[in-house]
């Protein structure tokens, strides 16, 4: 059977082939055709070679990727996969063969290659694993442990829960599952939206994969075969949200340089040789940069050793000119899981790494992350997911999942339901989970792996929005409950739902987290007439962050002014100047965003280090009253997609509704900017009664090439909260030849 490529009215590829291997080849080829620039950028990110064509602005990421050993880890994981699961390894090889077939034509139609002079490279079988690892390496938010150390050092341990409410740790998502008893058809529904940086091209690829074994539609990660996160296989569907688990550790290492290399101090008091080599990073327009790469028995050294903080630049994690992290997570503290190893020695873990002692020793930070330890990135789950027919199949497939650690929802046409956590979380001490663990002290080893917990439905409903749930014992910081509570309240407004009704929940703009600031405003007296009028107006506001709302704009202005007032207080001055760390990690240490996303806790705390919060709120409301915003929330809250290649943007920056704690989660950074680079990277509704009643949308379009007809055609839908219909009837699709994708053709030969 020839590989057959079809497209629907939105340019979404529907692929058909004789078997899973040919289908993987077809997926790689069409992805290279549609997303050549994205694929090559992600491959270079995995290799730590983006500066070779993006220049010095990409150097910070390349240094981090090299020192964290991301490419070496991905290679190891593929080698282990080849030994352990040769069928999946062959499938991955087929995908990369397809990528290599499609890259020349894909690059020829993509202007970024000409702008940068980048020549398409050759994909190797480990590259999809590298893309997966690179995409998710910061999801568990290990840099938040650096922030906690700074809080404790300057303000004491009691400061940690005050600020542990929403820092730049991970991506989030909304997801909900309705049993048949809560739907109009009697069959389950799944819906949700992953919250990530809005990238151009998008982080998710709508696609259909069909062969005699399976027929699956869903949202794939470009550069990775299969459909891992969100998919409908006809008789079963699944989706995920970030579980907010903590599964990566930072160790404080004591290192010393010797005549033969570098040694690290082990818990038994002996000095152990560290692996050491140098690598050269090519930088377009600048001389190459040589770096030293170290690895101790705990993991790769990423910070603190001389030279690890020298390189600068911008990256996807910070965003050029914004200082804004790639993702923002949430937290409010958690009890440790059962079965902990030895007691912690927290009193001996304080202080920053990187200080040299009198005897020539120095402290540095080593990163320990599961695939570096196990040689497993969970790719053995991907083929079983495609082949799943019932929730029991999905459940078994996710037993092989590694990272990121996710909460899984699944349902099938027989009424089967699944609500579980999937991934790999090590058992270790509380210090490891919350702070920097001293590598030279005993009691901080990993002691096996946690069993993954399961959750239940309540009255036929399960809702996950990164709040505490079945993964509570596995994490430290979680999202506030606002989004989850709001989704459940909206679902409870009616007894049964149809697929067509659920997009209204995706776009709800109620902001529950406004309450503490509004409470402070209500308590203010003796304001200027203008400030008093603004206070009264905000107290009467409906708390909806709608793009056309002038009241939402006024609230956001006051909120930002309060954040700036608090950030400028002398008690927090030491936190405004964080210690030297690689630039990729610095967003987690930025004071103003930390205050912005902890504002709810900071305003509600019984005491805040002598800070006069009523005075700060008074000053803020009077500042805004004297110079109020001239327009609506959407005038300043505008979409700002991240692009790998800086320069003029083809996007107008459309106005957005929503806010960080709304169900419509379009995150600004109060105190810094109202622009939003993070939000729903896709929306979906999976209907188990009839797959063609399912719905989906992405922020931009299916084609990654600027100016292509399907590059931005879904943006109007996404902005209005509408979703496109899923079409699976082959007779309603256009068969195309990838050499001329705009024209229908009778065949596309393999």
HUWO-V657103 format. One record per pair of residues at least 24 apart in sequence whose C-alpha atoms are under 8 Angstrom apart, sorted by the first residue. I is the first residue (numbers start at 1). J is the second residue. D is the distance in whole Angstrom. If there is no record, write none. Layout:
{{I	J	D} {I	J	D}}
This chain:
{{2	747	8} {2	748	7} {2	749	5} {2	750	5} {3	748	6} {3	749	6} {3	750	5} {4	735	7} {4	736	8} {4	747	7} {4	748	6} {4	749	7} {5	735	6} {5	736	6} {5	737	7} {5	738	8} {5	748	7} {6	733	6} {6	734	5} {6	735	4} {6	736	6} {7	733	6} {7	734	5} {7	735	6} {7	736	7} {8	727	7} {8	732	7} {8	733	5} {8	734	6} {9	733	8} {10	701	8} {10	702	7} {10	710	6} {10	713	7} {10	714	8} {11	702	6} {11	703	7} {11	710	6} {12	206	6} {12	207	6} {12	702	6} {13	206	7} {13	207	5} {13	208	6} {14	207	6} {14	208	4} {14	209	6} {14	210	8} {15	207	8} {15	208	6} {15	209	5} {15	210	6} {16	209	6} {16	210	5} {16	211	6} {17	210	7} {17	211	5} {18	211	6} {18	212	7} {19	211	5} {19	212	7} {19	213	7} {20	91	7} {20	211	7} {20	213	7} {21	90	8} {21	91	5} {21	94	6} {21	95	8} {22	94	7} {23	209	7} {23	210	7} {23	211	7} {24	91	6} {24	92	7} {24	94	6} {24	95	5} {24	98	7} {24	225	6} {24	226	7} {25	94	5} {25	95	4} {25	96	7} {25	97	6} {25	98	4} {25	99	7} {26	95	7} {26	98	6} {27	95	7} {27	98	7} {27	99	8} {27	209	8} {27	225	7} {28	94	8} {28	95	5} {28	96	6} {28	97	7} {28	98	4} {28	99	4} {28	100	8} {28	102	7} {28	223	7} {28	225	7} {29	95	8} {29	97	8} {29	98	4} {29	99	5} {29	100	7} {29	101	6} {29	102	4} {29	103	7} {30	98	8} {30	99	8} {30	102	7} {30	738	7} {31	99	7} {31	102	8} {31	222	7} {31	223	8} {32	98	8} {32	99	5} {32	100	8} {32	102	5} {32	103	5} {32	106	6} {33	102	5} {33	103	6} {33	105	6} {33	106	4} {33	107	8} {33	738	7} {34	106	6} {34	702	8} {34	703	5} {34	704	6} {34	705	7} {35	106	7} {35	201	7} {35	222	7} {35	703	7} {35	704	5} {35	705	7} {36	103	6} {36	106	5} {36	107	6} {36	110	7} {36	704	8} {37	107	7} {37	110	7} {37	112	7} {37	113	7} {37	704	8} {38	201	7} {38	222	8} {38	704	7} {39	222	7} {39	223	6} {40	120	7} {40	121	7} {41	644	7} {42	131	6} {42	134	8} {42	223	8} {43	127	6} {43	130	7} {43	131	6} {45	131	8} {45	134	7} {46	70	6} {46	71	6} {46	127	7} {46	130	5} {46	131	6} {46	133	8} {46	134	6} {47	71	5} {47	130	8} {48	281	8} {49	281	7} {49	282	7} {51	281	8} {51	282	6} {51	283	5} {51	284	6} {52	281	8} {52	282	5} {52	283	5} {52	284	5} {53	116	6} {53	117	7} {53	118	6} {53	283	7} {53	284	5} {54	116	7} {54	283	8} {54	284	7} {54	644	8} {54	645	7} {55	283	5} {55	284	4} {55	285	6} {55	286	7} {56	283	6} {56	284	7} {56	285	8} {56	286	7} {56	312	8} {56	313	6} {57	312	7} {57	313	4} {57	314	5} {57	315	7} {58	313	6} {58	314	6} {58	315	6} {59	283	7} {59	311	7} {59	312	6} {59	313	6} {59	314	7} {60	311	6} {60	312	5} {60	313	5} {60	314	6} {60	315	7} {60	582	7} {60	583	6} {60	584	6} {61	313	8} {61	314	8} {61	315	6} {61	584	6} {62	281	8} {63	281	8} {63	291	8} {63	311	7} {64	302	7} {64	582	7} {64	584	7} {66	293	7} {67	292	8} {67	293	5} {67	294	7} {67	300	6} {67	301	6} {67	302	6} {68	300	5} {68	301	7} {68	302	6} {68	367	7} {69	300	7} {70	130	7} {70	133	7} {70	134	7} {71	130	6} {73	130	8} {73	371	7} {73	372	6} {73	375	7} {74	126	6} {74	127	7} {74	129	5} {74	130	5} {74	133	7} {75	126	5} {75	127	8} {75	129	8} {75	130	8} {76	375	6} {77	126	8} {77	129	7} {77	371	7} {77	375	4} {77	376	5} {77	377	6} {78	125	7} {78	126	5} {78	129	7} {78	375	8} {80	375	6} {80	376	7} {81	376	7} {81	379	8} {81	380	8} {85	380	7} {88	379	7} {88	380	6} {88	383	7} {89	125	8} {92	125	6} {92	128	8} {92	225	7} {93	124	8} {93	125	5} {95	225	6} {96	123	6} {96	124	6} {96	125	6} {96	127	8} {96	128	8} {97	123	8} {99	123	7} {105	739	7} {109	705	7} {110	705	6} {110	706	8} {111	705	8} {111	706	8} {112	645	8} {127	223	8} {128	223	5} {128	224	5} {128	225	7} {129	224	7} {129	377	7} {129	379	8} {131	223	6} {131	224	7} {132	224	7} {133	377	8} {136	403	8} {136	404	6} {138	169	7} {138	170	6} {139	169	6} {139	170	4} {139	171	6} {139	327	8} {139	404	7} {140	169	6} {140	170	6} {140	244	7} {140	245	7} {140	246	6} {140	247	7} {140	248	7} {140	404	7} {141	168	7} {141	169	4} {141	170	6} {141	246	8} {141	329	8} {142	169	7} {142	246	8} {142	248	6} {142	249	6} {142	250	7} {143	169	7} {143	585	6} {143	588	6} {144	168	7} {144	169	6} {144	588	6} {144	589	8} {145	250	8} {145	434	6} {145	435	5} {145	436	6} {146	435	7} {146	436	7} {146	588	8} {146	589	7} {147	588	6} {147	589	5} {148	434	8} {148	435	7} {149	350	7} {149	351	7} {149	352	8} {149	435	6} {149	436	7} {150	351	8} {150	352	8} {150	575	7} {150	578	8} {151	575	7} {152	350	8} {153	350	7} {153	351	7} {154	574	7} {154	575	7} {161	332	6} {161	333	6} {162	332	8} {162	598	7} {162	601	6} {162	602	6} {162	605	7} {163	332	8} {163	594	7} {163	595	7} {163	598	5} {163	601	7} {163	602	7} {164	330	7} {164	331	5} {164	332	5} {164	333	7} {164	477	6} {164	598	7} {165	330	5} {165	331	4} {165	332	5} {165	477	7} {165	478	7} {165	479	7} {165	480	7} {165	597	7} {165	598	5} {165	601	7} {166	328	7} {166	329	5} {166	330	3} {166	331	5} {166	477	8} {166	478	8} {166	479	7} {166	480	8} {166	594	7} {166	597	5} {166	598	6} {167	328	5} {167	329	5} {167	330	6} {167	331	7} {167	588	7} {167	593	8} {167	594	6} {167	597	6} {167	598	8} {168	325	6} {168	326	7} {168	327	5} {168	328	4} {168	329	5} {168	330	8} {168	587	7} {168	588	5} {169	327	6} {169	328	5} {169	329	5} {169	330	7} {169	588	7} {170	244	8} {170	327	5} {170	328	5} {170	329	5} {171	195	6} {171	196	5} {171	242	7} {171	327	5} {171	328	6} {171	329	6} {172	196	7} {172	241	7} {172	242	6} {172	328	8} {172	329	7} {172	465	7} {172	466	6} {173	241	5} {173	242	6} {173	464	8} {173	465	6} {173	466	7} {173	680	8} {174	241	7} {174	463	8} {174	464	6} {174	465	4} {174	466	7} {174	483	8} {174	484	8} {174	663	7} {175	239	7} {175	240	7} {175	241	6} {175	409	8} {175	463	6} {175	464	5} {175	465	6} {176	409	8} {176	461	7} {176	462	6} {176	463	4} {176	464	6} {177	409	7} {177	410	8} {177	411	8} {177	461	6} {177	462	5} {177	463	7} {178	460	6} {178	461	5} {178	462	7} {179	415	7} {179	417	7} {179	460	5} {179	461	6} {180	415	7} {180	460	8} {181	460	6} {181	496	7} {182	460	6} {182	461	8} {182	495	6} {182	496	4} {182	497	6} {183	495	8} {183	496	4} {183	497	4} {183	498	6} {184	496	5} {184	497	6} {184	498	6} {185	498	7} {185	689	6} {186	689	8} {187	413	6} {187	414	8} {187	415	6} {187	687	8} {187	688	6} {187	689	5} {188	411	6} {188	412	7} {188	413	7} {188	415	7} {188	687	7} {188	688	6} {188	689	7} {189	411	8} {189	498	8} {189	499	7} {189	685	7} {189	686	6} {189	687	5} {189	688	6} {190	237	8} {190	238	8} {190	239	7} {190	409	8} {190	410	8} {190	411	8} {190	685	6} {190	686	5} {190	687	7} {191	239	8} {191	502	7} {191	683	8} {191	684	5} {191	685	4} {191	686	6} {192	506	7} {192	683	6} {192	684	6} {192	685	7} {193	506	7} {193	680	5} {193	681	7} {193	682	6} {193	683	4} {193	684	7} {194	241	7} {194	679	8} {194	680	5} {194	681	6} {194	682	6} {194	683	7} {195	665	7} {195	678	7} {195	679	5} {195	680	5} {195	681	6} {195	682	8} {196	326	8} {196	327	6} {196	678	5} {196	679	6} {196	680	7} {196	681	6} {197	326	6} {197	327	7} {197	641	7} {197	642	7} {197	677	6} {197	678	4} {197	679	6} {197	681	7} {198	640	8} {198	641	5} {198	642	6} {198	677	6} {198	678	5} {198	679	6} {198	680	8} {198	681	6} {198	699	7} {199	641	5} {199	642	5} {199	643	6} {200	641	6} {200	642	6} {200	643	5} {200	700	8} {200	704	7} {201	643	8} {201	700	8} {201	703	8} {201	704	5} {201	705	8} {202	681	7} {202	698	7} {202	699	7} {202	700	7} {202	701	8} {202	704	8} {203	681	7} {204	681	7} {204	682	7} {204	698	7} {205	702	7} {206	698	8} {206	702	7} {213	387	7} {214	386	6} {214	387	6} {215	386	8} {216	386	7} {226	382	6} {226	383	7} {226	386	7} {227	382	7} {227	385	8} {227	386	7} {228	382	6} {228	385	7} {231	686	8} {232	686	7} {232	691	7} {233	386	7} {233	388	7} {233	389	7} {234	389	8} {234	688	7} {234	691	6} {235	389	6} {235	390	7} {235	412	5} {235	413	5} {235	688	7} {236	388	7} {236	389	6} {236	390	5} {236	391	7} {236	410	7} {236	411	6} {236	412	4} {236	413	6} {236	688	7} {237	410	6} {237	411	6} {237	412	6} {237	686	7} {237	688	7} {238	394	8} {238	408	7} {238	409	6} {238	410	4} {238	411	7} {239	408	6} {239	409	5} {239	410	6} {240	406	6} {240	407	5} {240	408	5} {240	409	6} {241	406	6} {241	407	5} {241	408	7} {241	464	7} {241	465	7} {241	466	7} {242	404	7} {242	405	7} {242	406	5} {242	407	6} {242	466	6} {243	405	6} {243	406	5} {243	407	5} {243	421	7} {243	466	6} {243	471	6} {244	329	8} {244	405	7} {244	406	8} {244	466	6} {244	471	7} {244	474	8} {244	475	6} {244	476	8} {244	477	7} {244	478	6} {245	405	6} {245	425	7} {245	471	7} {245	472	8} {245	474	5} {245	475	4} {245	476	7} {246	425	7} {246	433	6} {246	474	6} {246	475	5} {246	476	7} {247	369	7} {247	370	7} {247	424	7} {247	425	5} {247	426	6} {247	433	8} {248	367	7} {248	368	6} {248	369	5} {248	370	7} {248	433	8} {249	367	6} {249	368	5} {249	369	7} {249	432	6} {249	433	7} {249	436	7} {249	437	8} {250	365	6} {250	366	6} {250	367	5} {250	368	6} {250	432	7} {250	435	8} {250	436	5} {250	437	6} {251	298	7} {251	365	5} {251	366	5} {251	367	7} {251	368	8} {251	432	8} {251	436	5} {251	437	5} {251	438	6} {251	439	6} {252	349	8} {252	353	7} {252	363	6} {252	364	6} {252	365	5} {252	366	7} {252	436	6} {252	437	6} {252	438	5} {252	439	6} {253	363	5} {253	364	5} {253	365	6} {253	366	7} {253	438	7} {253	439	5} {253	440	7} {254	361	7} {254	362	6} {254	363	5} {254	364	7} {254	439	8} {254	440	7} {255	361	6} {255	362	5} {255	363	6} {255	364	7} {256	360	6} {256	361	5} {256	362	6} {257	360	8} {257	361	8} {264	296	7} {265	439	7} {265	440	5} {266	439	7} {266	440	5} {266	441	7} {267	439	6} {267	440	4} {267	441	5} {267	442	5} {268	440	7} {268	441	8} {268	442	7} {269	440	7} {295	366	7} {296	366	7} {298	366	7} {298	367	7} {298	368	6} {298	439	8} {299	366	5} {299	367	5} {299	368	5} {299	369	8} {299	372	8} {300	366	5} {300	367	6} {300	368	7} {301	364	7} {301	365	6} {301	366	4} {301	367	6} {302	364	8} {302	365	6} {302	366	6} {302	367	7} {302	582	8} {303	353	8} {303	354	8} {303	364	6} {303	365	5} {303	366	7} {303	581	6} {303	582	6} {304	353	5} {304	354	4} {304	355	8} {304	363	6} {304	364	4} {304	365	6} {304	580	8} {304	581	7} {305	354	6} {305	362	7} {305	363	7} {305	364	5} {305	365	8} {306	354	7} {308	581	7} {308	582	6} {309	580	6} {309	581	5} {309	582	5} {309	583	7} {310	582	7} {311	582	7} {311	583	8} {312	582	8} {312	583	6} {313	583	7} {314	583	8} {314	584	8} {315	584	7} {316	642	7} {316	644	7} {317	584	6} {317	587	8} {318	584	7} {318	587	7} {319	642	7} {320	646	8} {323	587	6} {324	587	6} {324	669	8} {325	587	5} {325	588	7} {326	678	8} {327	678	7} {329	477	8} {329	478	7} {329	479	7} {330	466	8} {330	477	6} {330	478	5} {330	479	4} {330	480	7} {331	476	7} {331	477	3} {331	478	4} {331	479	5} {331	480	7} {332	476	7} {332	477	5} {332	478	6} {332	479	8} {332	480	8} {333	476	5} {333	477	5} {333	478	8} {334	472	7} {334	473	7} {334	475	7} {334	476	5} {334	477	7} {335	473	7} {335	476	8} {336	430	6} {336	473	6} {336	474	8} {337	473	5} {337	474	6} {338	473	8} {339	427	8} {340	427	7} {340	428	6} {340	429	6} {340	430	8} {341	427	7} {341	428	6} {341	429	6} {341	443	7} {341	444	8} {341	447	7} {342	429	7} {342	443	5} {342	444	8} {343	429	7} {343	430	8} {343	443	7} {344	429	6} {344	430	6} {344	431	6} {344	443	7} {344	444	8} {345	431	7} {346	431	6} {348	438	8} {349	435	8} {349	436	6} {349	437	6} {349	438	6} {350	436	8} {352	579	7} {370	402	8} {370	424	7} {370	425	8} {370	426	8} {371	402	8} {376	402	7} {377	401	8} {377	402	5} {377	403	7} {378	402	5} {378	403	7} {390	416	7} {391	416	6} {391	417	6} {391	418	6} {398	422	6} {398	423	8} {399	423	8} {407	464	8} {407	470	8} {407	471	8} {411	688	7} {412	688	6} {413	688	5} {413	689	7} {419	454	6} {419	455	5} {419	456	6} {419	457	8} {419	462	8} {420	452	7} {420	453	6} {420	454	4} {420	455	6} {420	470	7} {421	452	6} {421	453	6} {421	454	6} {421	470	7} {421	471	6} {422	452	6} {423	452	7} {424	449	7} {424	450	7} {424	452	8} {425	449	6} {425	450	6} {425	474	7} {426	450	6} {433	475	8} {433	476	7} {434	476	7} {461	488	8} {463	487	7} {463	488	7} {480	661	8} {482	512	6} {482	513	7} {482	661	6} {482	662	7} {483	661	6} {483	662	6} {483	663	5} {484	663	8} {486	663	7} {487	663	7} {499	685	6} {499	686	7} {499	687	6} {499	693	7} {499	694	7} {499	695	8} {500	693	8} {502	685	7} {503	685	8} {503	721	7} {503	722	7} {503	723	7} {504	721	7} {505	663	7} {506	663	6} {506	664	6} {506	683	8} {506	721	7} {507	658	8} {507	663	7} {507	664	5} {507	721	6} {508	658	8} {508	662	7} {508	663	6} {508	664	6} {509	544	5} {509	545	5} {509	546	6} {509	657	7} {509	658	5} {509	659	7} {509	662	5} {509	663	6} {509	664	6} {510	542	8} {510	543	6} {510	544	4} {510	545	6} {510	658	8} {510	662	6} {510	663	8} {511	543	6} {511	544	6} {511	545	7} {511	659	7} {511	661	6} {511	662	5} {512	543	7} {512	661	7} {512	662	8} {513	600	7} {513	661	7} {514	543	7} {514	600	8} {516	600	6} {516	603	6} {516	604	6} {517	559	8} {517	600	8} {517	603	7} {517	617	8} {520	614	7} {520	617	7} {521	617	7} {521	618	8} {524	614	7} {524	618	7} {527	618	8} {527	622	8} {528	622	7} {530	622	8} {530	625	6} {530	626	7} {531	621	6} {531	622	5} {531	624	8} {531	625	5} {531	626	8} {534	621	7} {534	625	6} {535	621	7} {544	658	8} {545	633	7} {545	657	6} {545	658	5} {545	659	6} {545	662	8} {546	633	7} {546	634	7} {546	656	8} {546	657	5} {546	658	6} {547	632	6} {547	633	5} {547	634	4} {547	635	8} {547	637	8} {547	655	6} {547	656	5} {547	657	4} {547	658	7} {548	632	5} {548	633	6} {548	634	6} {548	657	8} {549	632	5} {549	633	6} {549	634	8} {550	631	6} {550	632	4} {550	633	6} {551	632	8} {551	633	8} {552	632	7} {552	633	6} {553	629	7} {553	631	7} {553	632	5} {553	633	4} {553	634	8} {554	624	8} {554	628	7} {554	629	6} {554	633	8} {556	633	8} {556	670	7} {557	624	7} {557	628	8} {557	629	7} {558	620	6} {558	621	6} {558	624	6} {559	620	8} {559	670	7} {559	671	8} {560	596	8} {560	670	5} {560	671	4} {560	672	7} {561	620	5} {561	621	8} {561	623	8} {561	624	8} {561	671	6} {562	616	6} {562	617	6} {562	619	8} {562	620	5} {562	671	8} {563	592	7} {563	595	6} {563	596	6} {563	599	7} {563	670	7} {563	671	5} {564	592	7} {564	671	6} {565	616	6} {565	619	8} {565	620	7} {566	595	8} {566	611	8} {566	613	8} {566	616	7} {567	591	7} {567	592	6} {567	595	7} {569	611	7} {571	609	7} {571	611	8} {592	671	7} {592	672	7} {593	669	6} {593	670	7} {593	671	7} {593	672	8} {596	669	7} {596	670	5} {596	671	7} {597	669	8} {597	670	8} {633	657	8} {636	674	6} {636	675	6} {637	668	7} {637	674	5} {637	675	5} {637	676	6} {638	674	7} {638	675	5} {638	676	6} {639	675	6} {639	676	5} {639	677	6} {640	675	6} {640	676	6} {640	677	5} {641	676	8} {641	677	5} {641	678	8} {642	677	7} {650	706	7} {656	719	7} {683	723	7} {684	723	8} {691	726	7} {691	728	8} {692	725	7} {692	726	5} {692	727	6} {692	728	6} {693	725	7} {693	726	7} {694	725	6} {694	726	5} {695	723	6} {695	724	6} {695	725	5} {695	726	5} {696	723	5} {696	724	5} {696	725	7} {696	726	7} {697	722	8} {697	723	5} {697	724	6}}
